[in-house]
Amino acid sequence: MKKLPFHGVKIDWPNHLIGFFSALFGILIAFELDGWRERQNQKELVANALERMKVEIDFNQQILHSNLQHNVERVKTLHQFLDKLNNNLLFIGSLAEADSVNKYASGYLFINTDGSSENSESYPANISVSSMPMISHHTSAWESAKATGVLNFMGYEKVLLLSSIYNYTNILDELTVIRQLVKKSSEITTKTEFMNFLLEMEESLIVIERELTEYDQFVNMVKTVE
């Protein structure tokens, strides 16, 4: 039997190579586009989270300064009237002086003069230090950034700066002390206890006032962060 000559199949290598590299190039472009979209999405998430934290930090700074000033003034006012209180927390000033206290210390020190005459030697003093505004520290934007993992997309120095502001322990510790003092204020029954309360409040407020200088520097730094 005569063998037929073998004719090999001619492969169009140039076109195959062009098709292969075209497909490969297309895949690489697709990966790069996906990576670019992911990076853009991360940048957007970081920008939004950072903006929310800036707003929250600014609010914390304002309320901190405002409440600090308010409480410092209240403690000073209460100190001024200490001499008019006996050890049983009865007001021993005149009726006119009692009216003055009710006017200038309204909301946290009230002298009950109802039914009293000009000859009265003392008046019950109602001390409501629990009504002194407490300094709030809001952290919802920070906690949200941690929970969603956005902080992982931020630079180390940026995260460290934000953490320093949200976890400024010197101020947070004193805020805790103040809350505990106010919580126990209902147990005050003597002038001595009241004086000790005011002194401890004053000490904590002084620490906060001193630490605010450095805290404000951190806040000013984060306001310039992009």
Summary of the structure (lengths in Angstrom):
residues: 226
radius of gyration: 34.7
end to end distance: 85.5
largest distance: 146.9
contacts: 570
relative contact order: 0.13
helix: 71%
strand: 5%
